[in-house]
């Protein structure tokens, strides 16, 4: 019997394109809308989750073949899946609701995905610098500095091995399909043909639109949108704002997309340009050992896609705020 597909993310690995273009075109699996997936698997409290209710919310009897694609299932990028607690619990919910599911996980080289996460933070209303966003614990004091009270971005979220190992333990390693986002980006048509074969999906690859749905902001656009975001409280939590103007957030989103369409402003920047050299080198240092372990455990060709895999030539200390800001606090 054809088995359900559950595509859990990660964020910033083309999940929006898969939701809008790919899975709705699959002929031998019914694509379930994201709202239903969130309501069934993410929005129910820990002590009220029920398999029958989740199946009813998804609109399936658990027998027909369905396809789910929701990056929030791997955990929200701006709070690290609540320190992994949500990410781990959701995997167990999926096992309860769809026990024979085939799990799809896309990963991305960490310098690139951290830079993309920051760009998404700004797109979502963020106002802080890259360092303040990524290393918030060094800028905060009191209750806001305690992660269990005020969750925020965490580098642990992009250490892929633990969550992948959890899914493999639950569903069996043969049922957890892991793909580097870089392979998809390099040659979409060839990649998708193999992807469809792997998962027994009937889809006309040639009829799909290959246009990207979320084009990353250029550096100048990031700077401009950060300033404009000071006039809206939406939508990310970890930010500052001077005033909240009704409808301003939507207007800024439109302005950002318009600016990003201009050749001189919307030119996509590489991860090192977004992160800065020091942070970029620290990120590579942070993940090389876990990436080597993941490559050994899964056989993924991470070395072909510039994932951090080598020890640094010199140790890079964790980037910290200026001394005056450390004294002043936040």
N, C-alpha and C positions, 0 to 999 in steps of 0.2 A: 504494500500500500504506500502511495506517495506520502512523504512525511512533511510536516510544517517547517517553514523556514523562519528563523528569528534572527534578524540582523540588528545587533545591539550597538553599533557605532564602530569606533569612537567618533566624537565630535570632530569636525574639520577634516573628514575623510570622504567627502562627496555624498554623505547620507541624504542631503536635500535633493540632489540629482536622482539618486536611487528611488526616493519617495515619489518624485514628480514624474520621472521619465521611465525608469526601468520596471519596477514592480507592478505598476498599473498595466503595463503591456504584456506581462506574463500571462499565458493562456491556460496554464494547468495549475494555477494556484490563485486563490482570491486574496487580493491585497486588502488588508484591514487598515482603515484610516488611523492616523496617529492619535487623534483624540480618544478613540476607543481603547487603543493600546495604553495610553497614559492613565485613563480612568480605571482600567482593569488591573494594571500592574504597578503603577507608580503612586496613585493618589489615595490609595486605601491605607489606613493606619495599620501599624504592625499587629495590633490585637484584633483587627476586624477583617483581615484578609481571608477569603473563602474561595475555594476552587470553583464551585458551581457558579458563584456570583461573578467570578472573573470570566468564565466561559460565556455566561449570559451577556456580560458587557461587551465581550469581543464579538458576540453574535455568531458563535460557532458551537457545534456540538462536540468538538474535540476529535472528530473523525475526518471531516472534509479537510482537504489540503488548503492551508492558508499561508500567507506571507506577512510577517510583521517587520517593520523597519522603523526603529525609533532610537536615536542616539542617546536619549536620556536613560535608556536601560543600562548603559555602562556607567552612568553617573553624570551629574551636571558638571560641565567643565569649570565653572567659576567657584565651585565649592568642593571639588575633588571627590564627588560622590559621597559627600559627608564623611570624609576620611576613609572611604571604602566600605563603610557600613551599608549604605544603600546599594552600592554596586554588588556586594556579596549577597545581600538579602534578595535582590531582584533576580539574581541567577537561580536562587532556590525557589522563588515564586514561579519562574518559567518552567522549572523542572516539575513543579506540582501541577501546573495547568496544562502544559504540553510536554509530557515526559519523553516523547520520542522525537523531539524537535532536532533539527540540524541548525547549529549555531554559526552565525557569520560574524566575524570580527575583523574590521579593518584597522590597521595601525599606521603610524606615520613617524618618520624620523623626528626625534624629540626637539631639536632646535627649530625645526619647521613647524611642528604642532604647537609649541609654546608661543612662537611668534604669531601664529594664526589665532591662538586663543586670545592673545592680547588685542589683536585687531578686532576680534569679535566682541571683546569687552568694550572697546571704544564704540563700535557699531551699535552696541546695546545700551549706550548712554554713559559709558565710563569716562571719568575725568582724570584719573591718576596716571602718573608716568608708568612706564614698563617696570621699573624697579619697585615702585610702590605697590603695583599690582602683584608682581611675582614673589616679592620678598616682604610681604605685608607684616609678618611677625617682627621684623626689625624696626618697624615704624610705629608700632602700637604699644599701648600700655593698658594695664587694668584688664577689665573683663573682655574688651575687644581683642586683646592679645591671646586670649584662651580659645583655642580652636573649637572646643566642645561647646562654647557659648556663641561664637561668631565664626562659623565656617567660611572659608575663603579658598582661593586657588592654592593648590598644593602640587609640588613636583611629584609626589608619590603617585598621583593619579595616572601619570604617563609612564610609570614603570609597569609595563604590560604583563610581565610574567605571572605575578600572583593571581590576577583575575583570570587569565587564560588557564592557568593550572586549576583553578576552582571549577571553571566550566568543563574542563577535560575530566576532572574527577566526577562531576555530576552526570555528564552525558556520554563520556567515553571520548578518547582523543580522536577517534575516527569520525566523530560527529561534530567536531569543532573545526571550522574552516577559517583559517587566518590568512589575510591578504595584506601585503604592503600597499598602501595608497599610491606609492610611487609607481608601482607596476601598472595600476589602472591609468594613472596620468600619462605615462609614457606612450601607451598605445591602447586607447580605449576599445577599439573594435576587436583586436586580437585578445585582449584581456577578457572582455565580456563573453566572447565565444567560449573560452575555457571556463569561465565562471559559471555560465549556463550549463555546460556539460557536467561540471563538478556537482551541481545541485539538482540536476535533472529538471531544468526549467525550460519550458517551451516559449521562446520569445524570438521575434524577428529583429535581430540586431541591426540590420540595415535600415529598418524603419525608425529607429530611435533618433531623437535629437541629441547631439553630443555637446550642445552648448552648455557651458558652466552656468550654474544658477547663482552662485555667490562669489563674485570676483573680489579678491582682497583689495582693501584700500591701499593706495600709495602712501608713502611717508608723509607727504605734505597734507594729504587728505586726513590722515590720522590726527595730525596736529590741529587742523582747522576744526574738525568735528569735536575733538576734546574740549575746545574752548566753547563751542556752541552748546555742548552738553551741560554747561554750568547753569543753564536756564531751564532745566527739566529734572525732575526727581526720578524719572524712569530710566531704565527698567532694572539695571543691575543694582545690587544692594550696597556694595563697597564703593562709594563715590562721595563727592561733595557737590553741592549746588548752591547757587546764590539765591535763586527764586525758581518757582515752578510755574511756567506759563502753559496754560491749557493748549493742547494740540502741537506744542513746540517739538516734542519728541518725533512725531510723525513728519513734521516739516524738516527737521534736521536729517532724518533718514533720507528724505528726498534730495536734500541739498548734498548730502554725502555721496549719493549715487550719481548725481549730476556732476559734481566735481571729479569724481573718479572716472567719469567717461572722457574727461579732457586729457589729451595725450601727455601734456607736460606735468599734470598733477597726479594722474591715476596710474602712472607707471609702477607696476608691482615691484616691490623690493624683496631681496633675499632675506633669509632668516637672520644673517649676521647684521645686516643693515637695521633691521627692526630691533634686535636685541642689544646691539652694541657688542664690541669685540669681547669685553670682559665677561659679560653675561653669557654670550655665545660659548666661550671657552669653558665657563663653569658648567653650563648645561651639558656639553659633551663629556666633561669629566664626571658629572653626576650619573650618567646612564651607561657608560661603556661596559661595566661589569654585568649589569642586569641584561643588557642586550646580547652579550656573549652567551650568557646562560640561556636566554630565550632561543637563540639560534641553535645552540646545542640540543635543546629539548625538542625543538619543532622542525629543524632542518630548513627554516626560512632563510632565503638568500639575502640577509640584511646587508652583507658586505657589498652587494651589487647596487645598493641604493643609498650609500653614504650615511648609514646609521652610525652613531658613535660606537666604536668597537675597540679602540686602542687606548691604552693609558696615556695621560697627558705628559708632554715633555717636562712640564713643571706643574706643581700643584697650584691651583687657582683658588684663593680664598673666597668664601661666599660674599658676593657683593653686598655692601652695607650702605646705609644713607650717610650723607655728610655729617660731620661731627656736631655741627650746630643743630641739625635736625634731630639727632639722637638725644641731645640734651633737652631740646624743647619738647619732644614727644608728640603724640597725636591723640 
